[in-house]
């Protein structure tokens, strides 16, 4: 996105990458994700030991159960800032939500604090949520639902903002990048960027679409749409 925006914003604006760095303790969900099935067997062994302990005293020869303890994990989350070239004042913040700052926990708390700071200022905010899981970030006055959303909040219009909702079969909608009043605003086209990223990474060769299960699960209509698309592309 940075490479696409820079030529359209120069010379009045520059785009920089900033990072939000914090540490958080891994949750139980973090521990369980990706562990092999043997972990279930170990859990059963632990249960059996506990049940046995209710009727007999454990002996020194009891086999220990391998467990994991919570560890601090360092998170590094990048985001874009559009700044005026002359005074380096931040005009617009562009955030692409990650699982760490959308699911409940320390990451979401830290992100919500940063989000509220931006919304309490005159800085524009663009918030891109391409994650189907977890609870969406709070907004008001909309009864419409969508798995994906793009929020464009202009500092001069708050608390009003523009919300773009879309679902899996839909193309990602284009939206204007908010700048200073009376400046020409470039149109951000995310769909071509994601298509290019997919092609460059060779995901059609590295992802097994015959066995991959989505988390969370797709609806019946979405699953049918995905199946038809993959068959049309020769990937299933």
C-alpha positions as CSV (number, residue, x, y, z in Angstrom):
1,X,0.0,0.0,0.0
2,X,2.9,2.4,0.8
3,X,4.4,2.0,-2.6
4,X,1.1,2.8,-4.2
5,X,0.3,5.8,-2.1
6,X,3.6,7.6,-2.1
7,X,3.6,8.7,-5.8
8,X,0.1,10.0,-5.4
9,X,0.8,12.1,-2.3
10,X,4.2,13.7,-3.0
11,X,5.3,16.4,-2.7
12,X,2.9,17.7,-0.1
13,X,2.7,14.4,1.9
14,X,4.9,11.6,2.8
15,X,4.0,8.1,4.1
16,X,6.0,6.5,6.9
17,X,5.8,3.1,8.6
18,X,5.6,3.2,12.4
19,X,5.5,0.3,14.8
20,X,3.5,-0.5,18.0
21,X,5.6,-2.8,20.2
22,X,4.3,-4.4,23.4
23,X,4.5,-7.5,25.4
24,X,1.6,-9.7,26.5
25,X,1.2,-13.1,28.1
26,X,0.1,-15.8,25.7
27,X,-3.5,-16.9,26.4
28,X,-4.9,-20.4,26.6
29,X,-6.1,-20.0,23.0
30,X,-2.6,-19.2,21.9
31,X,-1.2,-22.3,23.6
32,X,-3.8,-24.6,22.0
33,X,-3.6,-23.3,18.5
34,X,-1.3,-25.5,16.3
35,X,-0.5,-28.2,18.9
36,X,-0.5,-31.8,17.6
37,X,-3.2,-34.2,18.6
38,X,-0.9,-35.8,21.1
39,X,-1.7,-32.9,23.4
40,X,-5.2,-34.3,23.8
41,X,-3.8,-37.7,24.8
42,X,-1.6,-36.0,27.4
43,X,-4.6,-34.1,28.7
44,X,-6.4,-37.4,29.1
45,X,-3.4,-38.9,31.0
46,X,-3.5,-36.0,33.4
47,X,-7.2,-36.6,34.0
48,X,-6.6,-40.2,34.6
49,X,-3.9,-39.4,37.1
50,X,-6.2,-37.0,38.9
51,X,-9.0,-39.5,39.1
52,X,-6.6,-42.1,40.4
53,X,-5.4,-39.7,43.1
54,X,-9.0,-39.6,44.4
55,X,-8.8,-43.2,45.5
56,X,-5.1,-43.8,45.9
57,X,-1.9,-41.9,46.9
58,X,0.4,-41.1,44.0
59,X,3.7,-42.9,44.1
60,X,7.1,-41.4,43.4
61,X,7.3,-43.4,40.1
62,X,4.3,-41.5,38.6
63,X,5.0,-40.3,35.1
64,X,5.0,-36.5,34.8
65,X,2.7,-34.8,32.4
66,X,4.3,-32.3,30.0
67,X,2.6,-28.9,30.2
68,X,3.4,-25.3,29.1
69,X,3.5,-22.2,31.2
70,X,2.4,-18.8,30.0
71,X,5.2,-16.7,28.5
72,X,5.6,-13.1,27.5
73,X,5.4,-12.6,23.8
74,X,6.6,-9.5,22.0
75,X,4.2,-8.2,19.4
76,X,5.3,-5.8,16.7
77,X,2.4,-4.2,14.8
78,X,3.1,-1.9,11.9
79,X,0.8,0.9,10.6
80,X,1.1,3.7,8.1
81,X,1.1,7.4,8.9
82,X,0.5,10.1,6.3
83,X,2.4,13.3,7.3
84,X,2.8,16.7,5.9
85,X,6.2,17.0,4.3
86,X,7.0,20.5,5.8
87,X,6.1,20.1,9.4
88,X,5.9,16.3,9.7
89,X,2.5,16.6,11.3
90,X,0.5,13.3,11.1
91,X,-2.6,13.8,9.0
92,X,-3.9,10.3,8.6
93,X,-3.3,7.0,10.4
94,X,-3.9,3.8,8.4
95,X,-4.4,0.6,10.5
96,X,-4.8,-2.9,9.2
97,X,-6.2,-5.0,12.1
98,X,-4.3,-8.1,13.2
99,X,-5.6,-11.0,15.3
100,X,-3.6,-9.7,18.2
101,X,-5.4,-6.4,18.3
102,X,-8.8,-7.7,17.5
103,X,-9.3,-10.6,19.8
104,X,-9.9,-10.0,23.5
105,X,-6.8,-9.5,25.6
106,X,-3.9,-7.1,26.1
107,X,-3.3,-6.5,22.4
108,X,-6.9,-5.3,21.9
109,X,-6.8,-3.2,25.0
110,X,-3.6,-1.4,23.8
111,X,-5.0,-1.0,20.3
112,X,-8.3,0.4,21.6
113,X,-6.4,3.0,23.6
114,X,-4.4,4.1,20.6
115,X,-7.6,4.2,18.5
116,X,-9.4,6.4,21.1
117,X,-6.4,8.8,21.1
118,X,-6.7,9.2,17.3
119,X,-10.5,9.6,17.4
120,X,-10.1,12.2,20.1
121,X,-7.8,14.3,17.9
122,X,-8.1,15.9,14.5
123,X,-6.1,13.2,12.8
124,X,-8.0,11.1,10.2
125,X,-8.2,7.4,10.8
126,X,-8.5,4.6,8.3
127,X,-9.2,1.2,9.9
128,X,-9.1,-1.9,7.7
129,X,-10.6,-5.1,9.1
130,X,-10.1,-8.1,6.9
131,X,-10.6,-10.6,9.7
132,X,-13.8,-12.7,9.9
133,X,-13.2,-13.8,13.5
134,X,-13.6,-12.0,16.9
135,X,-15.7,-9.1,17.9
136,X,-15.5,-6.0,15.6
137,X,-14.2,-2.7,17.0
138,X,-17.0,-0.5,18.4
139,X,-19.1,1.8,16.2
140,X,-22.6,3.2,16.6
141,X,-25.7,3.9,14.4
142,X,-25.4,0.9,12.1
143,X,-27.6,-2.2,12.1
144,X,-25.9,-3.6,9.0
145,X,-23.5,-6.5,9.4
146,X,-20.6,-7.7,7.3
147,X,-17.7,-10.0,7.8
148,X,-15.2,-7.4,6.6
149,X,-15.2,-3.6,7.1
150,X,-13.3,-0.5,6.3
151,X,-13.8,2.6,8.5
152,X,-12.9,6.0,7.3
153,X,-13.1,8.6,10.1
154,X,-12.3,12.2,9.2
155,X,-11.2,14.4,12.1
156,X,-13.3,17.3,10.9
157,X,-16.5,15.2,10.7
158,X,-16.4,13.3,14.0
159,X,-18.3,11.6,15.4
160,X,-19.7,10.8,11.9
161,X,-17.6,8.4,9.8
162,X,-18.0,6.3,6.6
163,X,-18.2,2.5,7.0
164,X,-17.7,0.1,4.1
165,X,-19.1,-3.3,4.7
166,X,-18.6,-6.3,2.5
167,X,-18.5,-10.1,2.5
168,X,-16.4,-12.9,1.0
169,X,-18.0,-13.0,-2.5
170,X,-17.7,-9.2,-2.8
171,X,-14.7,-7.3,-4.2
172,X,-13.1,-5.0,-1.6
173,X,-14.6,-1.6,-2.0
174,X,-12.4,1.3,-3.1
175,X,-12.3,4.3,-0.7
176,X,-10.8,7.8,-0.7
177,X,-7.8,8.5,1.6
178,X,-8.7,11.4,3.8
179,X,-6.3,14.3,3.8
180,X,-6.4,18.0,4.6
181,X,-9.5,19.9,3.4
182,X,-9.6,20.9,-0.3
183,X,-6.7,18.5,-1.1
184,X,-7.2,15.9,-3.9
185,X,-7.7,12.6,-2.2
186,X,-6.3,9.5,-3.9
187,X,-8.6,6.4,-4.2
188,X,-7.2,3.4,-2.3
189,X,-7.7,0.2,-4.3
190,X,-7.0,-2.8,-2.0
191,X,-8.2,-5.6,-4.1
192,X,-5.5,-5.3,-6.8
193,X,-2.9,-5.1,-4.1
194,X,-4.1,-8.3,-2.4
195,X,-4.3,-10.0,-5.7
196,X,-0.7,-9.1,-6.4
197,X,0.5,-10.2,-3.0
198,X,-1.3,-13.6,-3.5
199,X,0.5,-14.0,-6.9
200,X,3.9,-13.0,-5.7
201,X,3.7,-15.3,-2.7
202,X,2.6,-18.3,-4.8
203,X,-0.2,-19.2,-2.5
204,X,-1.9,-21.2,-5.2
205,X,1.0,-23.6,-5.0
206,X,1.6,-23.5,-1.2
207,X,-2.0,-23.8,0.1
208,X,-3.8,-27.2,-0.1
209,X,-7.3,-26.1,-0.9
210,X,-8.6,-29.6,-0.8
211,X,-7.9,-30.0,3.0
212,X,-7.8,-26.4,4.3
213,X,-10.6,-25.5,6.8
214,X,-11.4,-21.9,7.5
215,X,-11.5,-20.5,11.0
216,X,-14.2,-19.5,11.7
217,X,-16.2,-21.8,9.4
218,X,-17.8,-20.4,6.3
219,X,-21.5,-20.1,6.0
220,X,-23.2,-22.7,3.6
221,X,-23.6,-20.1,0.8
222,X,-20.0,-18.8,1.2
223,X,-18.6,-22.4,1.3
224,X,-20.5,-23.1,-2.0
225,X,-19.1,-20.0,-3.6
226,X,-15.6,-20.8,-2.5
227,X,-15.9,-24.4,-3.8
228,X,-17.1,-23.2,-7.2
229,X,-14.4,-20.6,-7.4
230,X,-11.6,-23.1,-6.6
231,X,-12.9,-25.6,-9.1
232,X,-13.1,-22.9,-11.7
233,X,-9.4,-22.1,-11.0
234,X,-8.4,-25.7,-11.0
235,X,-7.3,-25.6,-7.3
236,X,-9.8,-28.3,-6.2
